[in-house]
Amino acid sequence: MRYKYKKKKTAQHKRLITVLIIFFTVVFLDSAGVLIYQMVILPVQSDHTVNEARAIYRKDNAASSAAATSEKNTSLAELQKINPDVQGWITIPNTVIDYPVLCPPKNDEDYYLTHDWKKQSSKYGSIYTLNEKTAPGTNKILFGHSMRDGRMFAAVLKYADLNFYRSAPVFTYQEGTEVSKWKVFAVIKTNTKASQGEVFDYLKTTFATSDDFLEFLYEVRLRSMLTLPVNISPSDEILTLSTCSYEFDGFRTAVFARKVRAGESDSVDTAAASVNNSALYPDCWYRKYGGTKPTFPSFAEARKQGTISWLIS
């Protein structure tokens, strides 16, 4: 009897082990399938769609590098035939940023957070803007995900590094039929939550007066991690690249650039650029990394004192 009971118990034990093996095998395969889909299939699909846009944008010169982009060999018209929401194209040298820029429908401004330029669902989304066009004395903002795998606007985070800035001080942006160059003049880290400190409205796009515009740019430059040799006037057009940053919850990295003026050289003396050791950060930055929050005069006071070297009145 004892032998039969022991034999029965052993058989039950073996069946349990078999069931557990099957269960964990199914779980493993399912998890592996999800990982493969997320880490292999989705990136491949995204790259295919983006490369399709690049091929159309550059016509028969699809294999050219981003640096080869020029007014002669690019066009948004064919892309707009497929999707009228295509508004522009941004190319940043020495990065993967070479993407169409979309303008979402008014009733769904977050649409291109989750859709590619062909309106297909995508975790990568698109680079998009809520501004219909650039204009002097305004701030046009381009949004994009900073994907962990380096796609979309992830390279925007690199602008916090002086050496990287020196490799890409100027980028190209096409809007409509105009292809223009833009000089980076500030790189900031900022918060979106009041619990982390006073929230700076870097997303402000229009200004009542030229002084309001310049005061905004003064506040931007106080926060810039880099001191950059690019001057600004009230008649300049501003383009901001905004993406998620990972230092704190809800943090953003924003890169500000101004349009190269008519007749102006698009070269920048990058040797004159430096790290700004007195950059203004949100309160949470000092709580985590230490240091003392600097104080600065108001824009009006600084202007009166003549200490704003980058301003062209």
N, C-alpha and C positions, 0 to 999 in steps of 0.2 A: 504494500500500500504506500509506504513511504517513498519507494522508488518511483511508482506511477505518479505520485503527487509532485515529486521533484522534477520528473520528466515533463509533466504538464506545465509547471511553473516556468521551466526553461524554454519551452515552446512559446509561451505567452510573452516571455521576455524578448525572444528573438523577433516575434511579430511586432512588438512595440518598437524595437530598434529599427526594423525595416520601415515601419510607418514614419518614424522620426527622420530617417535618412531621406525618404521620399519627400517629406514635408520641407525639410531644409534645402533639399536640392531644388525644389520648385521655387522656394523663396529666393535662393541664390540666383537661379536663372532669370527669375522675374526682375530682381534688382539689377543684375548684369544687363538685362535687356533695356531697362530704363536708363542706366548709365551710358550704354552704347548709343541710345537714341539721343540723350541730352548732350553727350560729349563728342559724338562723331557725326551722326546723321544730321542733326539740326545745324551744326556749323557748316557742314558740306552744303546743305540746302541754302543756307544764308549766303555763302560764298558764291554759289552758282547764280543766285538771283542778282547779287551785286555785280558780278562779272558780266552778266547779261546787260546790266545798265551801263557799265563802262564801255562795253563793245558798241552799244548803240550811240552813246555819247561821243565816242571818239571815231565813230563810223568805221572806215576800213583800217584804222590805225589802232585797233583794240588792244594789240599786244604792246603798245608803247607804254613807257613808264609814266608815272604821275607827273614827273618833271617835264615831260614833253607836251603837257597841256598848253594850248595856245588858242587864240581867237580863230586861227585858220583851220584847225582840225577838230573843233568841238562844236556841239550843238545840243540845245535842250529840246528843240522842236520835236524831234522824233520820240523822245521820252514822253513829252506832253501829249502826244497822240495816243499813247498807251494809258497815261494817267495825267490828266490836267492839273492835278495837285502838285506836280513837280514844279518847283519854283526856281531852284538854283542848283549849284554844284560847288562843293568845297574840296580843296586839295591842299594838304599840308605836307611839305617835303619831309622825307626820312621817316614817314609814318604810314600806316595802312589807311589813314583818313583820306579817302578819295571817293566821295559818296554824293548821290543826289540829295537835295534838300527839299523836303515836302512841306506843304502848308495844309493843315487839316481843315475839315469842314467846321464852320462856326459853331455848330451844335454838338461837336464832339472833339474838343481841342486835344484830348489825350489819345486820339485814334492812332497816331503813328508811334506811340510808345509800344504798341503791340502789333503793328503791321508793317510789312516791308513796302517798297515803292510800288509794287504791283498789287497792293491791298491784300496780300496774303498774310494770314496770322503768323507772327514770328516773335519769339522772346527777345530777339535782337532789336526789333522795332526799326525805326529809321531816324536819320537826322532830320529834324523838323523845326519850323519857326512859326510863331503866331503873328509875326509882323508881315504885312503884305509886301512892303518894299522898304529899301533903305532910303534915308533922306538926311540932309545936313541937320546937325543939332539934335539928332535922335540916336537911340541905342537899339539896334536890331539884335535879337537873341536867337542863337541856334542851340537846340537841345539835343542830347543824345545819351544813350546808356554808356557807362564805363564798364564794359563787360570784363569779367575776370580772365577771359581767354585772350584779351588784347584787342578785340574787335570794337567797332563803332567808335565812340569818343574816349576810349580808355587812354589813348596817347595824349589827350589833353592834360591828364594828370602829370605827365612828364615835364610840362613847362615849369613846374616848381624847381626843376634842376637847371642851374645856370648853363651847364655844358649842353644840355639838350636845347635850351633856348637858342644858344649860339648856332645850333645846327638848323634851326627853323625860325628865324626871326620874322620872316614874312611868309604869308600863305596866299593862296589864290581863291577867290570866290567869284563865281559867275551868277548873275541875276538877270534874267531875260537874255538879251543878246550881248550884254556888257560883261567882259571878263576883267576883273580888277585885282590889284594887289593890296594886301592889308598888313600893316606893321603892328606887331604886338607891342603894347605899351604897359601892360600890367597883368599880374597873375595873383589871384587872391584865393584864400580859403575862408569860407564863410558858413555861418549856421543858418538854420531855418526854424529853430525852436527857441522860444523866449527863455526857456529854462537854462540855455547855454550862454545867455548873454543877450544884449541888445541886438535885434535882427537888422542887418543892413539891407536895404531894398536895392540890391544890385540888378533886379529885374525891371527897374523903372525904364520905360522906353521913350516917353515924351516929356518935354519940359516947357514950362510956361514962358521962360525967357532964356537968353543966352547965358546969363549969370547963373541961373538954376542948373543949366547943363554943365557949366564949368565947375560949379560947386560939387555936383555929383562926381565929376571926374577927379576932383581934388580928393574926395572921400575914397574913391577907388584907389588912387595912387598911394594914399596913406597906408592902405591895406596890402599893397603889392609886396609879394615876397622877394621880388627883384626890382632893382632900380634900373630902368631901361632908357636908353638915349633916344627917345621919340617925343617930339613936341606935339602940342595939340592947340587948335584954335576953335572958336565957337562955331565955325562953319564946317567943321569936319564931320564925316559920317563915322559912326562907331558900330562895330560888330563884336558881340560877346558870345563866346563858346562856353556853354554851361553843362556840367556833368556831375554825377554823384561822386562824392569823395568818401573815404572810409575811416577817417580819423575818429569821427563821432557819428552817432545816429543822425541821419538827415543832413549831414554836411555836404557842401558843394565846393567844387573847384571851378573857378571861372577865369577865362582868359579873355582879355580885352584887346582889341586891335582897332586902329583907325585906317581909313582908306588912304592909299597913296594919292596925293594931289596931282592935278594936271600939271605936267611939266616937271614934277619932282622925281628924283631918282628913287628907285625902290631898294637901294642898298642901305644897310644899317651898320654903323660902327659897333659891332658886337663886343669888341674889346673894351668898350667903355661901359658895358653892362656890368652890374655887380649884385651881390646878395644884399638885400635890405635888412640889416640887423635890427632895425627899429620898426619893422612892419607891425601894423595894428591888427590883432586877432580877436576873436570873441573871447569872453571871459573863461570859458571852459578850456581854452587852449593853455592859459597860464596855470590853471588848476592842475592840469595833467602834466605839462612839460616844464613848468616853472617859469621864472622870469617876471619882470614887472611890466604891467601894461603902460605903454607910453601915453603921454598927453600931447596934444597939438593945438595950435591956435585955430580959430575958425577960419573959414575960407576968406571972409572979408578982411580979417586981421592979417592973414598971411599975404594976401594980395596987396594990402596997404604997405606992408613991410617990404614988399618986393622980393619975397623968398620963394616964389613959385617959378622956378627956372624953366620949367617945361611949357609954360603958358605963353601962347602968342595972342596978344590982345587984338 
